[in-house]
């Protein structure tokens, strides 16, 4: 496995300018309706949605990576899934009684 790292900045950075996104007709209709009611272009709404989605996905990925590292290092001990569900099931009746 080879790993290459660029130590210099390329003279020219390529930029993605156009992308085709295929939407279901219902989704496209909802997008056009939202664009009409907000006065924003559909491509702006899609850009905002993707930006938010990718930021959230990055946050979740970082959280999962961090949790994995904590378990792998031994700082956190995993618990059995069935035991966790048993505890949740027990808490539910306890809360109903109080």
C-alpha positions, 0 to 999 in steps of 0.5 A, spaced: 500 500 500 502 506 497 501 513 500 503 519 497 502 526 500 503 532 496 507 537 499 506 543 495 500 546 493 497 545 486 498 551 481 491 550 479 485 547 483 479 544 479 472 546 481 466 542 480 461 547 477 455 543 475 452 536 477 446 533 475 442 530 481 436 526 479 430 526 483 423 523 484 418 527 481 415 528 488 421 530 491 422 535 485 415 537 486 416 539 493 423 542 491 420 547 486 414 548 491 419 550 496 423 555 491 416 558 489 414 560 496 421 562 499 423 566 493 430 562 492 432 558 486 432 550 487 439 549 486 440 554 492 436 550 496 439 543 494 446 546 495 444 548 502 441 541 504 447 538 501 451 542 505 447 541 512 447 534 510 454 533 509 456 537 515 451 532 519 454 526 516 461 529 518 459 530 525 456 523 526 462 520 523 467 523 527 463 522 533 463 514 531 470 514 530 471 517 537 467 512 540 470 507 537 477 509 539 475 510 546 472 502 546 479 500 542 483 504 548 479 501 553 477 508 556 470 505 555 467 498 556 462 496 551 455 493 554 451 487 552 446 489 547 441 485 551 443 487 558 442 495 555 435 493 553 433 489 559 435 496 563 431 500 558 425 495 559 425 496 567 426 503 567 419 504 563 415 500 568 419 504 574 417 511 570 410 509 569 409 507 577 412 514 579 
